[in-house]
């Protein structure tokens, strides 16, 4: 019985970790998107050098 609850806790912690990693990934993604958007905006102001 005790081992079973330990497994449940492990699974629960794993799910929490996974969701944290996923939300971190989303945050990074939006961060990168913001940077790219800023670069695009800057690029439209500056003449593009070929």
mmCIF entry with sequence, helices, sheets and N, C-alpha, C, O atoms, coordinates in Angstrom:
data_MODEL
# 
_entry.id   MODEL 
# 
_entity.id                         1 
_entity.type                       polymer 
_entity.pdbx_number_of_molecules   1 
# 
_entity_poly.entity_id                      1 
_entity_poly.type                           'polypeptide(L)' 
_entity_poly.nstd_linkage                   no 
_entity_poly.nstd_monomer                   no 
_entity_poly.pdbx_seq_one_letter_code       
;(UNK)(UNK)(UNK)(UNK)(UNK)(UNK)(UNK)(UNK)(UNK)(UNK)(UNK)(UNK)(UNK)(UNK)(UNK)(UNK)
(UNK)(UNK)(UNK)(UNK)(UNK)(UNK)(UNK)(UNK)(UNK)(UNK)(UNK)(UNK)(UNK)(UNK)(UNK)(UNK)
(UNK)(UNK)(UNK)(UNK)(UNK)(UNK)(UNK)(UNK)(UNK)(UNK)(UNK)(UNK)(UNK)(UNK)(UNK)(UNK)
(UNK)(UNK)
;
_entity_poly.pdbx_seq_one_letter_code_can   XXXXXXXXXXXXXXXXXXXXXXXXXXXXXXXXXXXXXXXXXXXXXXXXXX 
_entity_poly.pdbx_strand_id                 A 
# 
loop_
_entity_poly_seq.entity_id 
_entity_poly_seq.num 
_entity_poly_seq.mon_id 
_entity_poly_seq.hetero 
1 1  UNK n 
1 2  UNK n 
1 3  UNK n 
1 4  UNK n 
1 5  UNK n 
1 6  UNK n 
1 7  UNK n 
1 8  UNK n 
1 9  UNK n 
1 10 UNK n 
1 11 UNK n 
1 12 UNK n 
1 13 UNK n 
1 14 UNK n 
1 15 UNK n 
1 16 UNK n 
1 17 UNK n 
1 18 UNK n 
1 19 UNK n 
1 20 UNK n 
1 21 UNK n 
1 22 UNK n 
1 23 UNK n 
1 24 UNK n 
1 25 UNK n 
1 26 UNK n 
1 27 UNK n 
1 28 UNK n 
1 29 UNK n 
1 30 UNK n 
1 31 UNK n 
1 32 UNK n 
1 33 UNK n 
1 34 UNK n 
1 35 UNK n 
1 36 UNK n 
1 37 UNK n 
1 38 UNK n 
1 39 UNK n 
1 40 UNK n 
1 41 UNK n 
1 42 UNK n 
1 43 UNK n 
1 44 UNK n 
1 45 UNK n 
1 46 UNK n 
1 47 UNK n 
1 48 UNK n 
1 49 UNK n 
1 50 UNK n 
# 
_struct_asym.id          A 
_struct_asym.entity_id   1 
# 
_struct_conf.conf_type_id            HELX_P 
_struct_conf.id                      HELX_P1 
_struct_conf.pdbx_PDB_helix_id       AA1 
_struct_conf.beg_label_comp_id       UNK 
_struct_conf.beg_label_asym_id       A 
_struct_conf.beg_label_seq_id        2 
_struct_conf.pdbx_beg_PDB_ins_code   ? 
_struct_conf.end_label_comp_id       UNK 
_struct_conf.end_label_asym_id       A 
_struct_conf.end_label_seq_id        45 
_struct_conf.pdbx_end_PDB_ins_code   ? 
_struct_conf.beg_auth_comp_id        UNK 
_struct_conf.beg_auth_asym_id        A 
_struct_conf.beg_auth_seq_id         2 
_struct_conf.end_auth_comp_id        UNK 
_struct_conf.end_auth_asym_id        A 
_struct_conf.end_auth_seq_id         45 
_struct_conf.pdbx_PDB_helix_class    1 
_struct_conf.details                 ? 
_struct_conf.pdbx_PDB_helix_length   44 
# 
_struct_conf_type.id          HELX_P 
_struct_conf_type.criteria    ? 
_struct_conf_type.reference   ? 
# 
loop_
_atom_site.group_PDB 
_atom_site.id 
_atom_site.type_symbol 
_atom_site.label_atom_id 
_atom_site.label_alt_id 
_atom_site.label_comp_id 
_atom_site.label_asym_id 
_atom_site.label_entity_id 
_atom_site.label_seq_id 
_atom_site.pdbx_PDB_ins_code 
_atom_site.Cartn_x 
_atom_site.Cartn_y 
_atom_site.Cartn_z 
_atom_site.occupancy 
_atom_site.B_iso_or_equiv 
_atom_site.pdbx_formal_charge 
_atom_site.auth_seq_id 
_atom_site.auth_comp_id 
_atom_site.auth_asym_id 
_atom_site.auth_atom_id 
_atom_site.pdbx_PDB_model_num 
ATOM 1   N N  . UNK A 1 1  ? 0.853  -1.209 0.000   1.00 0.00 ? 1  UNK A N  1 
ATOM 2   C CA . UNK A 1 1  ? 0.000  0.000  0.000   1.00 0.00 ? 1  UNK A CA 1 
ATOM 3   C C  . UNK A 1 1  ? 0.879  1.246  0.000   1.00 0.00 ? 1  UNK A C  1 
ATOM 4   O O  . UNK A 1 1  ? 0.626  2.187  -0.752  1.00 0.00 ? 1  UNK A O  1 
ATOM 5   N N  . UNK A 1 2  ? 1.917  1.254  0.846   1.00 0.00 ? 2  UNK A N  1 
ATOM 6   C CA . UNK A 1 2  ? 2.799  2.411  0.949   1.00 0.00 ? 2  UNK A CA 1 
ATOM 7   C C  . UNK A 1 2  ? 3.569  2.612  -0.358  1.00 0.00 ? 2  UNK A C  1 
ATOM 8   O O  . UNK A 1 2  ? 3.716  3.739  -0.830  1.00 0.00 ? 2  UNK A O  1 
ATOM 9   N N  . UNK A 1 3  ? 4.059  1.511  -0.940  1.00 0.00 ? 3  UNK A N  1 
ATOM 10  C CA . UNK A 1 3  ? 4.784  1.581  -2.203  1.00 0.00 ? 3  UNK A CA 1 
ATOM 11  C C  . UNK A 1 3  ? 3.901  2.146  -3.301  1.00 0.00 ? 3  UNK A C  1 
ATOM 12  O O  . UNK A 1 3  ? 4.360  2.906  -4.154  1.00 0.00 ? 3  UNK A O  1 
ATOM 13  N N  . UNK A 1 4  ? 2.627  1.768  -3.274  1.00 0.00 ? 4  UNK A N  1 
ATOM 14  C CA . UNK A 1 4  ? 1.678  2.242  -4.290  1.00 0.00 ? 4  UNK A CA 1 
ATOM 15  C C  . UNK A 1 4  ? 1.521  3.758  -4.215  1.00 0.00 ? 4  UNK A C  1 
ATOM 16  O O  . UNK A 1 4  ? 1.529  4.444  -5.237  1.00 0.00 ? 4  UNK A O  1 
ATOM 17  N N  . UNK A 1 5  ? 1.376  4.275  -2.987  1.00 0.00 ? 5  UNK A N  1 
ATOM 18  C CA . UNK A 1 5  ? 1.214  5.722  -2.833  1.00 0.00 ? 5  UNK A CA 1 
ATOM 19  C C  . UNK A 1 5  ? 2.496  6.439  -3.241  1.00 0.00 ? 5  UNK A C  1 
ATOM 20  O O  . UNK A 1 5  ? 2.443  7.558  -3.752  1.00 0.00 ? 5  UNK A O  1 
ATOM 21  N N  . UNK A 1 6  ? 3.648  5.804  -3.020  1.00 0.00 ? 6  UNK A N  1 
ATOM 22  C CA . UNK A 1 6  ? 4.921  6.398  -3.443  1.00 0.00 ? 6  UNK A CA 1 
ATOM 23  C C  . UNK A 1 6  ? 4.942  6.539  -4.958  1.00 0.00 ? 6  UNK A C  1 
ATOM 24  O O  . UNK A 1 6  ? 5.371  7.564  -5.487  1.00 0.00 ? 6  UNK A O  1 
ATOM 25  N N  . UNK A 1 7  ? 4.478  5.504  -5.656  1.00 0.00 ? 7  UNK A N  1 
ATOM 26  C CA . UNK A 1 7  ? 4.430  5.546  -7.121  1.00 0.00 ? 7  UNK A CA 1 
ATOM 27  C C  . UNK A 1 7  ? 3.512  6.668  -7.571  1.00 0.00 ? 7  UNK A C  1 
ATOM 28  O O  . UNK A 1 7  ? 3.838  7.402  -8.504  1.00 0.00 ? 7  UNK A O  1 
ATOM 29  N N  . UNK A 1 8  ? 2.362  6.807  -6.911  1.00 0.00 ? 8  UNK A N  1 
ATOM 30  C CA . UNK A 1 8  ? 1.420  7.866  -7.262  1.00 0.00 ? 8  UNK A CA 1 
ATOM 31  C C  . UNK A 1 8  ? 2.064  9.229  -7.084  1.00 0.00 ? 8  UNK A C  1 
ATOM 32  O O  . UNK A 1 8  ? 1.914  10.106 -7.935  1.00 0.00 ? 8  UNK A O  1 
ATOM 33  N N  . UNK A 1 9  ? 2.784  9.413  -5.974  1.00 0.00 ? 9  UNK A N  1 
ATOM 34  C CA . UNK A 1 9  ? 3.455  10.687 -5.705  1.00 0.00 ? 9  UNK A CA 1 
ATOM 35  C C  . UNK A 1 9  ? 4.505  10.955 -6.775  1.00 0.00 ? 9  UNK A C  1 
ATOM 36  O O  . UNK A 1 9  ? 4.635  12.079 -7.260  1.00 0.00 ? 9  UNK A O  1 
ATOM 37  N N  . UNK A 1 10 ? 5.265  9.901  -7.146  1.00 0.00 ? 10 UNK A N  1 
ATOM 38  C CA . UNK A 1 10 ? 6.274  10.043 -8.191  1.00 0.00 ? 10 UNK A CA 1 
ATOM 39  C C  . UNK A 1 10 ? 5.638  10.504 -9.496  1.00 0.00 ? 10 UNK A C  1 
ATOM 40  O O  . UNK A 1 10 ? 6.125  11.434 -10.140 1.00 0.00 ? 10 UNK A O  1 
ATOM 41  N N  . UNK A 1 11 ? 4.553  9.850  -9.878  1.00 0.00 ? 11 UNK A N  1 
ATOM 42  C CA . UNK A 1 11 ? 3.855  10.205 -11.118 1.00 0.00 ? 11 UNK A CA 1 
ATOM 43  C C  . UNK A 1 11 ? 3.370  11.643 -11.043 1.00 0.00 ? 11 UNK A C  1 
ATOM 44  O O  . UNK A 1 11 ? 3.496  12.401 -12.004 1.00 0.00 ? 11 UNK A O  1 
ATOM 45  N N  . UNK A 1 12 ? 2.814  12.014 -9.894  1.00 0.00 ? 12 UNK A N  1 
ATOM 46  C CA . UNK A 1 12 ? 2.306  13.372 -9.688  1.00 0.00 ? 12 UNK A CA 1 
ATOM 47  C C  . UNK A 1 12 ? 3.425  14.396 -9.856  1.00 0.00 ? 12 UNK A C  1 
ATOM 48  O O  . UNK A 1 12 ? 3.259  15.397 -10.553 1.00 0.00 ? 12 UNK A O  1 
ATOM 49  N N  . UNK A 1 13 ? 4.574  14.139 -9.208  1.00 0.00 ? 13 UNK A N  1 
ATOM 50  C CA . UNK A 1 13 ? 5.720  15.045 -9.305  1.00 0.00 ? 13 UNK A CA 1 
ATOM 51  C C  . UNK A 1 13 ? 6.221  15.124 -10.739 1.00 0.00 ? 13 UNK A C  1 
ATOM 52  O O  . UNK A 1 13 ? 6.592  16.196 -11.216 1.00 0.00 ? 13 UNK A O  1 
ATOM 53  N N  . UNK A 1 14 ? 6.229  13.985 -11.426 1.00 0.00 ? 14 UNK A N  1 
ATOM 54  C CA . UNK A 1 14 ? 6.680  13.940 -12.811 1.00 0.00 ? 14 UNK A CA 1 
ATOM 55  C C  . UNK A 1 14 ? 5.774  14.811 -13.678 1.00 0.00 ? 14 UNK A C  1 
ATOM 56  O O  . UNK A 1 14 ? 6.252  15.562 -14.528 1.00 0.00 ? 14 UNK A O  1 
ATOM 57  N N  . UNK A 1 15 ? 4.460  14.707 -13.458 1.00 0.00 ? 15 UNK A N  1 
ATOM 58  C CA . UNK A 1 15 ? 3.499  15.509 -14.225 1.00 0.00 ? 15 UNK A CA 1 
ATOM 59  C C  . UNK A 1 15 ? 3.727  16.991 -13.960 1.00 0.00 ? 15 UNK A C  1 
ATOM 60  O O  . UNK A 1 15 ? 3.695  17.803 -14.884 1.00 0.00 ? 15 UNK A O  1 
ATOM 61  N N  . UNK A 1 16 ? 3.959  17.346 -12.682 1.00 0.00 ? 16 UNK A N  1 
ATOM 62  C CA . UNK A 1 16 ? 4.214  18.747 -12.333 1.00 0.00 ? 16 UNK A CA 1 
ATOM 63  C C  . UNK A 1 16 ? 5.474  19.232 -13.037 1.00 0.00 ? 16 UNK A C  1 
ATOM 64  O O  . UNK A 1 16 ? 5.492  20.322 -13.609 1.00 0.00 ? 16 UNK A O  1 
ATOM 65  N N  . UNK A 1 17 ? 6.538  18.412 -12.995 1.00 0.00 ? 17 UNK A N  1 
ATOM 66  C CA . UNK A 1 17 ? 7.788  18.778 -13.654 1.00 0.00 ? 17 UNK A CA 1 
ATOM 67  C C  . UNK A 1 17 ? 7.579  18.971 -15.146 1.00 0.00 ? 17 UNK A C  1 
ATOM 68  O O  . UNK A 1 17 ? 8.051  19.947 -15.729 1.00 0.00 ? 17 UNK A O  1 
ATOM 69  N N  . UNK A 1 18 ? 6.864  18.031 -15.759 1.00 0.00 ? 18 UNK A N  1 
ATOM 70  C CA . UNK A 1 18 ? 6.610  18.114 -17.201 1.00 0.00 ? 18 UNK A CA 1 
ATOM 71  C C  . UNK A 1 18 ? 5.863  19.393 -17.546 1.00 0.00 ? 18 UNK A C  1 
ATOM 72  O O  . UNK A 1 18 ? 6.217  20.075 -18.508 1.00 0.00 ? 18 UNK A O  1 
ATOM 73  N N  . UNK A 1 19 ? 4.835  19.728 -16.774 1.00 0.00 ? 19 UNK A N  1 
ATOM 74  C CA . UNK A 1 19 ? 4.050  20.931 -17.067 1.00 0.00 ? 19 UNK A CA 1 
ATOM 75  C C  . UNK A 1 19 ? 4.900  22.182 -16.846 1.00 0.00 ? 19 UNK A C  1 
ATOM 76  O O  . UNK A 1 19 ? 4.748  23.175 -17.557 1.00 0.00 ? 19 UNK A O  1 
ATOM 77  N N  . UNK A 1 20 ? 5.810  22.128 -15.840 1.00 0.00 ? 20 UNK A N  1 
ATOM 78  C CA . UNK A 1 20 ? 6.704  23.263 -15.620 1.00 0.00 ? 20 UNK A CA 1 
ATOM 79  C C  . UNK A 1 20 ? 7.616  23.457 -16.812 1.00 0.00 ? 20 UNK A C  1 
ATOM 80  O O  . UNK A 1 20 ? 7.814  24.579 -17.277 1.00 0.00 ? 20 UNK A O  1 
ATOM 81  N N  . UNK A 1 21 ? 8.175  22.353 -17.309 1.00 0.00 ? 21 UNK A N  1 
ATOM 82  C CA . UNK A 1 21 ? 9.070  22.414 -18.469 1.00 0.00 ? 21 UNK A CA 1 
ATOM 83  C C  . UNK A 1 21 ? 8.311  22.939 -19.675 1.00 0.00 ? 21 UNK A C  1 
ATOM 84  O O  . UNK A 1 21 ? 8.830  23.755 -20.437 1.00 0.00 ? 21 UNK A O  1 
ATOM 85  N N  . UNK A 1 22 ? 7.074  22.467 -19.850 1.00 0.00 ? 22 UNK A N  1 
ATOM 86  C CA . UNK A 1 22 ? 6.267  22.911 -20.989 1.00 0.00 ? 22 UNK A CA 1 
ATOM 87  C C  . UNK A 1 22 ? 5.978  24.403 -20.901 1.00 0.00 ? 22 UNK A C  1 
ATOM 88  O O  . UNK A 1 22 ? 6.102  25.119 -21.895 1.00 0.00 ? 22 UNK A O  1 
ATOM 89  N N  . UNK A 1 23 ? 5.593  24.875 -19.717 1.00 0.00 ? 23 UNK A N  1 
ATOM 90  C CA . UNK A 1 23 ? 5.280  26.297 -19.579 1.00 0.00 ? 23 UNK A CA 1 
ATOM 91  C C  . UNK A 1 23 ? 6.543  27.127 -19.734 1.00 0.00 ? 23 UNK A C  1 
ATOM 92  O O  . UNK A 1 23 ? 6.495  28.241 -20.257 1.00 0.00 ? 23 UNK A O  1 
ATOM 93  N N  . UNK A 1 24 ? 7.691  26.586 -19.277 1.00 0.00 ? 24 UNK A N  1 
ATOM 94  C CA . UNK A 1 24 ? 8.950  27.280 -19.457 1.00 0.00 ? 24 UNK A CA 1 
ATOM 95  C C  . UNK A 1 24 ? 9.249  27.394 -20.949 1.00 0.00 ? 24 UNK A C  1 
ATOM 96  O O  . UNK A 1 24 ? 9.691  28.437 -21.431 1.00 0.00 ? 24 UNK A O  1 
ATOM 97  N N  . UNK A 1 25 ? 8.999  26.300 -21.672 1.00 0.00 ? 25 UNK A N  1 
ATOM 98  C CA . UNK A 1 25 ? 9.213  26.298 -23.114 1.00 0.00 ? 25 UNK A CA 1 
ATOM 99  C C  . UNK A 1 25 ? 8.331  27.331 -23.793 1.00 0.00 ? 25 UNK A C  1 
ATOM 100 O O  . UNK A 1 25 ? 8.766  28.026 -24.712 1.00 0.00 ? 25 UNK A O  1 
ATOM 101 N N  . UNK A 1 26 ? 7.088  27.427 -23.335 1.00 0.00 ? 26 UNK A N  1 
ATOM 102 C CA . UNK A 1 26 ? 6.171  28.414 -23.920 1.00 0.00 ? 26 UNK A CA 1 
ATOM 103 C C  . UNK A 1 26 ? 6.674  29.826 -23.640 1.00 0.00 ? 26 UNK A C  1 
ATOM 104 O O  . UNK A 1 26 ? 6.628  30.693 -24.512 1.00 0.00 ? 26 UNK A O  1 
ATOM 105 N N  . UNK A 1 27 ? 7.152  30.051 -22.419 1.00 0.00 ? 27 UNK A N  1 
ATOM 106 C CA . UNK A 1 27 ? 7.676  31.364 -22.056 1.00 0.00 ? 27 UNK A CA 1 
ATOM 107 C C  . UNK A 1 27 ? 8.861  31.710 -22.944 1.00 0.00 ? 27 UNK A C  1 
ATOM 108 O O  . UNK A 1 27 ? 8.947  32.820 -23.470 1.00 0.00 ? 27 UNK A O  1 
ATOM 109 N N  . UNK A 1 28 ? 9.779  30.756 -23.110 1.00 0.00 ? 28 UNK A N  1 
ATOM 110 C CA . UNK A 1 28 ? 10.939 30.970 -23.962 1.00 0.00 ? 28 UNK A CA 1 
ATOM 111 C C  . UNK A 1 28 ? 10.489 31.264 -25.388 1.00 0.00 ? 28 UNK A C  1 
ATOM 112 O O  . UNK A 1 28 ? 11.031 32.144 -26.057 1.00 0.00 ? 28 UNK A O  1 
ATOM 113 N N  . UNK A 1 29 ? 9.486  30.508 -25.842 1.00 0.00 ? 29 UNK A N  1 
ATOM 114 C CA . UNK A 1 29 ? 8.989  30.676 -27.209 1.00 0.00 ? 29 UNK A CA 1 
ATOM 115 C C  . UNK A 1 29 ? 8.448  32.093 -27.412 1.00 0.00 ? 29 UNK A C  1 
ATOM 116 O O  . UNK A 1 29 ? 8.760  32.741 -28.410 1.00 0.00 ? 29 UNK A O  1 
ATOM 117 N N  . UNK A 1 30 ? 7.645  32.567 -26.474 1.00 0.00 ? 30 UNK A N  1 
ATOM 118 C CA . UNK A 1 30 ? 7.075  33.911 -26.610 1.00 0.00 ? 30 UNK A CA 1 
ATOM 119 C C  . UNK A 1 30 ? 8.179  34.957 -26.497 1.00 0.00 ? 30 UNK A C  1 
ATOM 120 O O  . UNK A 1 30 ? 8.125  36.000 -27.149 1.00 0.00 ? 30 UNK A O  1 
ATOM 121 N N  . UNK A 1 31 ? 9.190  34.666 -25.657 1.00 0.00 ? 31 UNK A N  1 
ATOM 122 C CA . UNK A 1 31 ? 10.327 35.572 -25.494 1.00 0.00 ? 31 UNK A CA 1 
ATOM 123 C C  . UNK A 1 31 ? 11.067 35.705 -26.822 1.00 0.00 ? 31 UNK A C  1 
ATOM 124 O O  . UNK A 1 31 ? 11.359 36.808 -27.285 1.00 0.00 ? 31 UNK A O  1 
ATOM 125 N N  . UNK A 1 32 ? 11.365 34.542 -27.427 1.00 0.00 ? 32 UNK A N  1 
ATOM 126 C CA . UNK A 1 32 ? 12.062 34.526 -28.719 1.00 0.00 ? 32 UNK A CA 1 
ATOM 127 C C  . UNK A 1 32 ? 11.214 35.219 -29.782 1.00 0.00 ? 32 UNK A C  1 
ATOM 128 O O  . UNK A 1 32 ? 11.738 35.978 -30.598 1.00 0.00 ? 32 UNK A O  1 
ATOM 129 N N  . UNK A 1 33 ? 9.907  34.959 -29.774 1.00 0.00 ? 33 UNK A N  1 
ATOM 130 C CA . UNK A 1 33 ? 9.006  35.588 -30.736 1.00 0.00 ? 33 UNK A CA 1 
ATOM 131 C C  . UNK A 1 33 ? 9.039  37.104 -30.573 1.00 0.00 ? 33 UNK A C  1 
ATOM 132 O O  . UNK A 1 33 ? 9.048  37.843 -31.557 1.00 0.00 ? 33 UNK A O  1 
ATOM 133 N N  . UNK A 1 34 ? 9.057  37.564 -29.309 1.00 0.00 ? 34 UNK A N  1 
ATOM 134 C CA . UNK A 1 34 ? 9.121  39.006 -29.049 1.00 0.00 ? 34 UNK A CA 1 
ATOM 135 C C  . UNK A 1 34 ? 10.407 39.595 -29.594 1.00 0.00 ? 34 UNK A C  1 
ATOM 136 O O  . UNK A 1 34 ? 10.398 40.657 -30.218 1.00 0.00 ? 34 UNK A O  1 
ATOM 137 N N  . UNK A 1 35 ? 11.534 38.893 -29.355 1.00 0.00 ? 35 UNK A N  1 
ATOM 138 C CA . UNK A 1 35 ? 12.829 39.376 -29.843 1.00 0.00 ? 35 UNK A CA 1 
ATOM 139 C C  . UNK A 1 35 ? 12.807 39.448 -31.366 1.00 0.00 ? 35 UNK A C  1 
ATOM 140 O O  . UNK A 1 35 ? 13.234 40.442 -31.954 1.00 0.00 ? 35 UNK A O  1 
ATOM 141 N N  . UNK A 1 36 ? 12.307 38.387 -31.999 1.00 0.00 ? 36 UNK A N  1 
ATOM 142 C CA . UNK A 1 36 ? 12.250 38.362 -33.461 1.00 0.00 ? 36 UNK A CA 1 
ATOM 143 C C  . UNK A 1 36 ? 11.358 39.484 -33.978 1.00 0.00 ? 36 UNK A C  1 
ATOM 144 O O  . UNK A 1 36 ? 11.664 40.121 -34.986 1.00 0.00 ? 36 UNK A O  1 
ATOM 145 N N  . UNK A 1 37 ? 10.258 39.715 -33.282 1.00 0.00 ? 37 UNK A N  1 
ATOM 146 C CA . UNK A 1 37 ? 9.351  40.786 -33.676 1.00 0.00 ? 37 UNK A CA 1 
ATOM 147 C C  . UNK A 1 37 ? 10.039 42.143 -33.579 1.00 0.00 ? 37 UNK A C  1 
ATOM 148 O O  . UNK A 1 37 ? 9.879  42.994 -34.454 1.00 0.00 ? 37 UNK A O  1 
ATOM 149 N N  . UNK A 1 38 ? 10.813 42.340 -32.496 1.00 0.00 ? 38 UNK A N  1 
ATOM 150 C CA . UNK A 1 38 ? 11.541 43.596 -32.327 1.00 0.00 ? 38 UNK A CA 1 
ATOM 151 C C  . UNK A 1 38 ? 12.562 43.758 -33.438 1.00 0.00 ? 38 UNK A C  1 
ATOM 152 O O  . UNK A 1 38 ? 12.710 44.845 -33.996 1.00 0.00 ? 38 UNK A O  1 
ATOM 153 N N  . UNK A 1 39 ? 13.273 42.675 -33.763 1.00 0.00 ? 39 UNK A N  1 
ATOM 154 C CA . UNK A 1 39 ? 14.276 42.725 -34.827 1.00 0.00 ? 39 UNK A CA 1 
ATOM 155 C C  . UNK A 1 39 ? 13.606 43.067 -36.155 1.00 0.00 ? 39 UNK A C  1 
ATOM 156 O O  . UNK A 1 39 ? 14.132 43.848 -36.948 1.00 0.00 ? 39 UNK A O  1 
ATOM 157 N N  . UNK A 1 40 ? 12.436 42.470 -36.384 1.00 0.00 ? 40 UNK A N  1 
ATOM 158 C CA . UNK A 1 40 ? 11.691 42.770 -37.615 1.00 0.00 ? 40 UNK A CA 1 
ATOM 159 C C  . UNK A 1 40 ? 11.340 44.257 -37.674 1.00 0.00 ? 40 UNK A C  1 
ATOM 160 O O  . UNK A 1 40 ? 11.489 44.908 -38.708 1.00 0.00 ? 40 UNK A O  1 
ATOM 161 N N  . UNK A 1 41 ? 10.872 44.772 -36.543 1.00 0.00 ? 41 UNK A N  1 
ATOM 162 C CA . UNK A 1 41 ? 10.502 46.183 -36.480 1.00 0.00 ? 41 UNK A CA 1 
ATOM 163 C C  . UNK A 1 41 ? 11.717 47.057 -36.746 1.00 0.00 ? 41 UNK A C  1 
ATOM 164 O O  . UNK A 1 41 ? 11.645 48.012 -37.520 1.00 0.00 ? 41 UNK A O  1 
ATOM 165 N N  . UNK A 1 42 ? 12.840 46.728 -36.099 1.00 0.00 ? 42 UNK A N  1 
ATOM 166 C CA . UNK A 1 42 ? 14.083 47.478 -36.312 1.00 0.00 ? 42 UNK A CA 1 
ATOM 167 C C  . UNK A 1 42 ? 14.499 47.392 -37.771 1.00 0.00 ? 42 UNK A C  1 
ATOM 168 O O  . UNK A 1 42 ? 14.893 48.390 -38.374 1.00 0.00 ? 42 UNK A O  1 
ATOM 169 N N  . UNK A 1 43 ? 14.408 46.186 -38.337 1.00 0.00 ? 43 UNK A N  1 
ATOM 170 C CA . UNK A 1 43 ? 14.804 45.972 -39.725 1.00 0.00 ? 43 UNK A CA 1 
ATOM 171 C C  . UNK A 1 43 ? 13.967 46.801 -40.685 1.00 0.00 ? 43 UNK A C  1 
ATOM 172 O O  . UNK A 1 43 ? 14.468 47.264 -41.710 1.00 0.00 ? 43 UNK A O  1 
ATOM 173 N N  . UNK A 1 44 ? 12.698 46.989 -40.358 1.00 0.00 ? 44 UNK A N  1 
ATOM 174 C CA . UNK A 1 44 ? 11.837 47.773 -41.264 1.00 0.00 ? 44 UNK A CA 1 
ATOM 175 C C  . UNK A 1 44 ? 12.189 49.251 -41.180 1.00 0.00 ? 44 UNK A C  1 
ATOM 176 O O  . UNK A 1 44 ? 11.950 49.999 -42.129 1.00 0.00 ? 44 UNK A O  1 
ATOM 177 N N  . UNK A 1 45 ? 12.763 49.686 -40.041 1.00 0.00 ? 45 UNK A N  1 
ATOM 178 C CA . UNK A 1 45 ? 13.163 51.088 -39.913 1.00 0.00 ? 45 UNK A CA 1 
ATOM 179 C C  . UNK A 1 45 ? 14.493 51.343 -40.611 1.00 0.00 ? 45 UNK A C  1 
ATOM 180 O O  . UNK A 1 45 ? 14.693 52.377 -41.249 1.00 0.00 ? 45 UNK A O  1 
ATOM 181 N N  . UNK A 1 46 ? 15.409 50.363 -40.472 1.00 0.00 ? 46 UNK A N  1 
ATOM 182 C CA . UNK A 1 46 ? 16.731 50.538 -41.065 1.00 0.00 ? 46 UNK A CA 1 
ATOM 183 C C  . UNK A 1 46 ? 16.749 50.027 -42.502 1.00 0.00 ? 46 UNK A C  1 
ATOM 184 O O  . UNK A 1 46 ? 16.050 49.068 -42.827 1.00 0.00 ? 46 UNK A O  1 
ATOM 185 N N  . UNK A 1 47 ? 17.543 50.659 -43.361 1.00 0.00 ? 47 UNK A N  1 
ATOM 186 C CA . UNK A 1 47 ? 17.675 50.152 -44.723 1.00 0.00 ? 47 UNK A CA 1 
ATOM 187 C C  . UNK A 1 47 ? 18.336 48.784 -44.700 1.00 0.00 ? 47 UNK A C  1 
ATOM 188 O O  . UNK A 1 47 ? 19.320 48.573 -43.990 1.00 0.00 ? 47 UNK A O  1 
ATOM 189 N N  . UNK A 1 48 ? 17.795 47.859 -45.477 1.00 0.00 ? 48 UNK A N  1 
ATOM 190 C CA . UNK A 1 48 ? 18.316 46.491 -45.465 1.00 0.00 ? 48 UNK A CA 1 
ATOM 191 C C  . UNK A 1 48 ? 19.600 46.424 -46.287 1.00 0.00 ? 48 UNK A C  1 
ATOM 192 O O  . UNK A 1 48 ? 19.627 46.791 -47.462 1.00 0.00 ? 48 UNK A O  1 
ATOM 193 N N  . UNK A 1 49 ? 20.664 45.945 -45.637 1.00 0.00 ? 49 UNK A N  1 
ATOM 194 C CA . UNK A 1 49 ? 21.944 45.815 -46.347 1.00 0.00 ? 49 UNK A CA 1 
ATOM 195 C C  . UNK A 1 49 ? 22.022 44.442 -46.977 1.00 0.00 ? 49 UNK A C  1 
ATOM 196 O O  . UNK A 1 49 ? 21.886 43.431 -46.287 1.00 0.00 ? 49 UNK A O  1 
ATOM 197 N N  . UNK A 1 50 ? 22.238 44.393 -48.277 1.00 0.00 ? 50 UNK A N  1 
ATOM 198 C CA . UNK A 1 50 ? 22.318 43.100 -48.976 1.00 0.00 ? 50 UNK A CA 1 
ATOM 199 C C  . UNK A 1 50 ? 23.752 42.591 -48.942 1.00 0.00 ? 50 UNK A C  1 
ATOM 200 O O  . UNK A 1 50 ? 24.039 41.518 -49.473 1.00 0.00 ? 50 UNK A O  1 
# 
